[in-house]
Amino acid sequence: MPVARAAATVRTTQARRTAVRLGAVALAGTLLAACGSSGDGAADGAGGRITLTVDLFGSFGYKEAGLYAEYEKLHPGVTVKQTDTEDENDYWKSLQTRLAGGGGLADVQGVEVGRIASVAQQQSDKFEDLRKYGAEGLRNEFAPAKWAAATGRGGEVLGLGTDVGPEAMCYRTDLFRQAGLPTDRAELAKKWATWDGYLALGKQYKAKAPGRSAWLDSVGSLYSIMIGQEKERYYDASGKLIWEENPALRTAWDHSVQAARDGLSAKLDQWSPQWNQAFAAGSFATIPCPAWMLGYIKGQAGESGKGKWDIAALPGGAGNWGGSYLAVPRAARHKKEAYELIKWLTAPEQQRRLFEKQGNFPSATGAIDKVAGAEDPYFSGAPIGQIFGDAAKAAPVQVLGVHDQNIAQQITNALSEVERKGVSPDKAWSNARKGVANTIG
């Protein structure tokens, strides 16, 4: 999400969803283009009122946490209108089309962490350098790695960080209990201290699984959470593409393939309607869980899920999955006002409130200590401030590459072939290689 991010975020009838999503994107583009993209900062209507448009993906949580409404109260005459696309890949493709054409862009655009290197290294001419509005003074409010990732080659500040994605494991205590497994988060953290331990516990669950429930949602999510524990994933620090020979990536691939072969997965493609419905249906007992996933689970599982979920430390050590940025396109109509909005949304106090309400873990250093004691009654009173805070402190500073997200998508697509179609791992790996070559050239 952001990350999810995506900070993240979560940043929350496939044919119907696709139709609605594409219709929304088309409508949003029409409306935004109608507003113009001259960048003159003119008011939209009588009395100097302006409408700030915000275009996001997934679930950033601003609307749900009431932050837009509060901003409008603090700034009379300003209205914030958000459009969003559930699937980040669809969002990014649409954004690229609009950036190339220069029209239909919002005042604020979200950028997932897996795309920020592309913005910083290849598209800095498409986004405002926020230094002209005073962003340089915010540098010390963010973790150095978070700030540096959105910095262009010439020092341009191209976005402000929303969240990071420290990782944990979310699980259904009611399903664990029915399968005869322990439910205490500390005991589980010991039992699945390694990924081998996690998969072994999954086999125990499968033997006594209630109903048709599976151990985890998809092997794609297992891969994503494991690769998030690594500093170097797809590129090394010099910018060299290393994904094919990276042993850590192959370890994540092999564990994911093993989970598929052992029948531990519900075989659900993440972000699909079936995946969304599975949260409420109890179709899986565990889900690898970056902080931004908490808000997504709440939205999909609903009130009936409250108290059925809990959170434990992640197998294999700390990691990061997701986290996002807010950026202002050069073609935005209200650049200065857009900057003031993202400055406020990413300030420590707003990041603190967003974490406590939605689970998006702060990227602002001033907010991290403030959330240390946070607990979440939805997740059985889990000490989310401690769990995700400890993970954030221990997570590696990841090397980000221009095509991180594209490569990750091809690998998870290949794992889905193994999981859902029975394609051999070797054939699926070959398909991933071809997919990457076709995608990044």
NORQUIHU-V645497 format. One line per field, one symbol per residue. phi: phi as a letter, one per 20 degrees, with the letter a starting at -180 (. if undefined). A space follows every 50 residues. Layout:
# NORQUIHU-V645497
phi=???
This chain:
# NORQUIHU-V645497
phi=.iid.l.c.dg..hfffffffffffffffffffffnbfmemffebfmmfc deecdccmcfnfffemffgfffffcgnddddddbcfefffffffffffff encmeffccfcfgfdfffffeccffecfefffdofgfegfecggfffffe dffenfedadfebccgdbcebefffgffemefdfffffgffdfdffffff fffffgfcffldfdfcfbffffgfffffedfdcdcefenffcgfdfffff fffffffffffemedeldfgmfgffgfffffmfbecbgcfgffgfffgfe fmffefnedbccffgmofaccnoccdcdffeffdfffffffffffefgff ffffffecnfffefffefffdgefccffelmgfffffffffffeffeefd dfdgfffgfffffffffffddmffgfffffffffffgfedn
